[in-house]
Amino acid sequence: MSTYLLTWNPNNWAWDDLDEAIRALKSGDTSPMRWSCGNTRTIPVGAKVFLLRQSVEPKGIVASGWVTRPTYEDPHYDKSRALAGDKANYIEFSPDVLINPDITLPLDPRTFTTPALKTVNWSPLASGISINSEAADELSKRWEDHTGISSHLGEYATELEATEGILRLRVVAHRSRERALRDAKIKASIASTAGGRLRCEVPNCGDCF
């Protein structure tokens, strides 16, 4: 599974509606968020992303999710650069975990000591860097331990099973997220085929649905 690290610098953008986004996610709303991805142009639908807060303490990972729209170009997020005609690369992702770093401490990469996680550049100059599979697997486990929430598709954290209300909430969120990924994949497949048709991607098949 492809995994990427997105970045957030509060000095450049204040996430004023973060608490509102967290409340929406807890109610099962996994509506996609748009985020810049630096110079990376090949992030696919279904890729896993982690969001790293930089520059302002407490620093660390504050969100994770799944890409529902692959890399595309739009006017730059900096208004002055947009007026000058500059473009930026973006993706859209459906979140599965969001935390407010002013309330819950982020997962701080400065505490990582294992060889796999130390291969990752945790101070990137731009958003959208790729994380190798070994580091991504370990990061997912650390993130799950940190938040108490499983972000694996089709699963939920076993320690939540005893509480019916929380379990129901997680199942709703998972179903909503998986439907968003399914719809995004279908849309991307249609856009990539001649005539805008949904065709089987099995080699030498191509049946139209």
Protein Blocks (a to p, Z undefined) as FASTA:
>chain_A
ZZddddddfkloccfklmmmmmmmmnopacdcdddehjafkbcehiacddddehiacedd
fbdcddfbdcdddddfblklmmnopacdddddddfbdcdfklmccddfklpcbfklmmpc
cbbfbehiacdfklmmmmmmmmmmmnopafbehiacfklmmpmklmmmmmmmmmmmmmmm
mmmmmmmmmmmpghiiacdfbehklpaZZ
